[in-house]
Amino acid sequence: MTKDQLLENLANYGYPLLKPVDKPEEVLTALLDQDDARLLEGFPVVFLNMLKEQDKAKWEMDGWQAKGLSDRAKARLPYLLALSAHLFKLYKMEANYERRALNILTKLNKGTEVLSRVAEAFEKSESVNFDGFEFLPERFEKAFQTYVLQASNDPAAEKKRHALEQELLLSEIFTPKQKALLRKKEEGKRFTKTEREYFSRVVKKRLKVLANDELHQLANRLLNQYSGPGKLDQKPGLN
């Protein structure tokens, strides 16, 4: 499959970069061999569409072990499957899709180890490094949001986008552990003694800052100045 053919098929399969295809695994296989990072970031999008269209893809069949894939593709596939599974969970796709991704991942060498590495990278907002590439989780999240949520005709897509935006904003202020406590508090679940003390000592202070009306108004004024005609001056050397 030439790169031009791949780009056409990617567009048909939900990742337009520039008609469903009969053999989506061939598109994904060709995608795995590309050295264009922008293309690789689209793997979760294409993979999700394949799962939606097929009750059981070729990769899910008993005995399949990445046969026919190049060494390069075999090295990349575990990481891209792990990234896909994480995105399916983060964006609250049907649980079935995450499970199917993980089932394929378990067929691959070091699949469980790769899954742990990817999960840790997402939790710490660190880059995911494999086969000479260095990917930031946000790049995969943005591609997924653009080509799955924003392109979706599902009436619930707007609600999903809103939830995701809130999640990303909370990530700017709170650690994954702190966000978990916020969700637990919101759902009315009981804290352990350690969680209660940590929440009171650390998380509650940050919530008070966010809830302060005067600081909220100050933030809005500064943001309006920044985006308006009289933009805030930037210090030399800052982007």
LINSUL-V338443 format. One record per pair of residues at least 4 apart in sequence whose ideal C-beta (glycine too) atoms are under 6 Angstrom apart, sorted by the first residue. I is the first residue (numbers start at 1). GAP is how many residues later the second one is. D is the distance in Angstrom with one decimal. If there is no record, write none. Layout:
i:I gap:GAP d:D
i:I gap:GAP d:D
This chain:
i:1 gap:4 d:4.9
i:1 gap:5 d:5.4
i:1 gap:29 d:4.2
i:6 gap:24 d:4.8
i:7 gap:10 d:5.8
i:7 gap:11 d:5.4
i:9 gap:4 d:6.0
i:9 gap:12 d:5.1
i:9 gap:18 d:4.6
i:10 gap:5 d:4.5
i:11 gap:5 d:3.9
i:12 gap:7 d:4.4
i:12 gap:9 d:5.8
i:13 gap:14 d:5.9
i:13 gap:33 d:4.8
i:13 gap:36 d:5.3
i:14 gap:31 d:5.3
i:14 gap:35 d:4.4
i:14 gap:133 d:5.9
i:15 gap:27 d:3.8
i:15 gap:30 d:4.4
i:15 gap:31 d:5.3
i:15 gap:132 d:5.4
i:21 gap:6 d:5.8
i:24 gap:26 d:4.0
i:25 gap:33 d:5.0
i:28 gap:18 d:6.0
i:31 gap:12 d:5.9
i:32 gap:41 d:3.7
i:32 gap:44 d:5.2
i:32 gap:45 d:6.0
i:33 gap:37 d:5.8
i:33 gap:39 d:5.9
i:33 gap:40 d:5.6
i:34 gap:5 d:4.5
i:41 gap:98 d:5.5
i:41 gap:99 d:5.6
i:41 gap:102 d:4.6
i:42 gap:4 d:5.9
i:42 gap:101 d:5.9
i:43 gap:4 d:5.8
i:43 gap:37 d:4.4
i:44 gap:40 d:4.0
i:44 gap:43 d:5.0
i:44 gap:100 d:5.6
i:45 gap:102 d:4.6
i:45 gap:103 d:5.9
i:47 gap:37 d:5.1
i:50 gap:7 d:5.8
i:51 gap:46 d:5.1
i:51 gap:49 d:5.6
i:56 gap:4 d:5.0
i:59 gap:5 d:5.6
i:59 gap:45 d:5.1
i:65 gap:42 d:5.7
i:66 gap:8 d:5.1
i:69 gap:4 d:4.0
i:69 gap:5 d:5.0
i:73 gap:4 d:5.9
i:75 gap:56 d:4.9
i:76 gap:4 d:5.8
i:76 gap:55 d:5.3
i:77 gap:4 d:6.0
i:78 gap:30 d:4.8
i:78 gap:33 d:5.2
i:78 gap:36 d:4.2
i:79 gap:35 d:5.7
i:79 gap:51 d:4.5
i:81 gap:20 d:5.5
i:81 gap:23 d:5.8
i:81 gap:24 d:4.5
i:82 gap:32 d:5.1
i:82 gap:33 d:4.6
i:82 gap:36 d:4.0
i:83 gap:35 d:5.8
i:83 gap:57 d:5.5
i:84 gap:17 d:5.1
i:85 gap:13 d:5.1
i:85 gap:16 d:4.0
i:85 gap:17 d:5.3
i:86 gap:36 d:5.6
i:87 gap:4 d:5.9
i:87 gap:57 d:5.0
i:88 gap:5 d:4.2
i:88 gap:9 d:4.8
i:88 gap:10 d:4.2
i:89 gap:9 d:5.1
i:93 gap:4 d:4.9
i:105 gap:6 d:4.2
i:106 gap:5 d:5.3
i:110 gap:4 d:5.6
i:118 gap:10 d:5.8
i:121 gap:5 d:4.7
i:121 gap:7 d:4.7
i:122 gap:15 d:4.9
i:123 gap:53 d:5.0
i:127 gap:7 d:4.8
i:127 gap:9 d:5.3
i:128 gap:7 d:4.8
i:129 gap:5 d:5.1
i:135 gap:4 d:5.9
i:144 gap:4 d:5.2
i:145 gap:4 d:5.0
i:146 gap:4 d:5.4
i:147 gap:4 d:5.5
i:149 gap:8 d:5.4
i:149 gap:11 d:5.6
i:149 gap:12 d:5.1
i:152 gap:5 d:3.9
i:156 gap:4 d:6.0
i:170 gap:4 d:5.3
i:170 gap:9 d:5.5
i:174 gap:4 d:3.9
i:174 gap:5 d:4.9
i:178 gap:25 d:5.2
i:181 gap:18 d:5.4
i:181 gap:22 d:5.7
i:184 gap:5 d:4.6
i:191 gap:4 d:3.8
i:191 gap:5 d:4.1
i:195 gap:4 d:6.0
i:197 gap:4 d:6.0
i:198 gap:4 d:5.7
i:199 gap:4 d:4.7
i:199 gap:5 d:5.9
i:200 gap:4 d:5.3
i:224 gap:4 d:5.7
i:225 gap:7 d:5.6
i:226 gap:5 d:5.7
i:226 gap:6 d:4.7
i:234 gap:4 d:4.9
